[in-house]
Amino acid sequence: MGLVVFGQIGGIAGIMRRKRSDGESRPMTLGGALAARVRLIVWCKACRHQAEPDVADQVARSGADTTVIDWASRLRCSACDSREVDFVVSGATR
């Protein structure tokens, strides 16, 4: 079930729950990223360090069923140790 914010009254947002329809996709998993041969490009917002981790290595570490969003929430910059990182999934080849 997803959450949809549909309005805000007096600083409190109203939330309505909705079910995924048959045509709506689920979040991408690391296994799905590997199968789709996409690239995961990650960068640090603090020091601007950029990396492109090998998707197969990330599947081996975190598991194929881990969503890319959950995986990204655990990232830490290898240059400055910041957790302020962002990422993009790219289908473009190098």
Residue pairs with C-beta under 8 A, 6 or more apart in sequence:
1 17
1 18
1 19
1 20
2 17
2 18
2 20
3 15
3 16
3 17
3 18
4 15
4 16
4 17
4 18
5 13
5 14
5 15
6 14
6 15
6 16
7 13
7 14
8 14
20 26
27 67
27 68
27 69
28 36
28 67
28 68
28 89
29 64
29 65
29 66
29 67
29 68
30 55
30 58
30 59
30 62
30 63
30 64
30 65
30 66
30 67
30 68
30 71
31 59
31 63
31 64
31 65
33 40
33 55
33 68
33 89
34 55
34 56
34 59
34 64
36 91
37 91
38 55
38 89
38 90
38 91
39 52
39 55
39 89
39 90
39 91
39 92
39 93
39 94
40 52
40 53
40 55
40 58
40 68
40 87
40 88
40 89
40 90
41 50
41 51
41 52
41 87
41 88
41 89
41 90
42 50
42 51
42 52
42 53
42 72
42 75
42 85
42 86
42 87
43 49
43 50
43 51
43 85
43 86
43 87
44 50
44 77
44 79
44 80
44 82
44 84
44 85
45 82
45 84
45 85
45 86
46 77
46 80
46 82
46 84
47 77
47 79
47 80
47 82
49 77
49 78
49 79
49 80
51 78
58 71
62 71
62 74
68 87
68 89
72 85
72 86
72 87
75 83
75 85
75 87
76 82
76 83
76 85
77 83
77 84
77 85
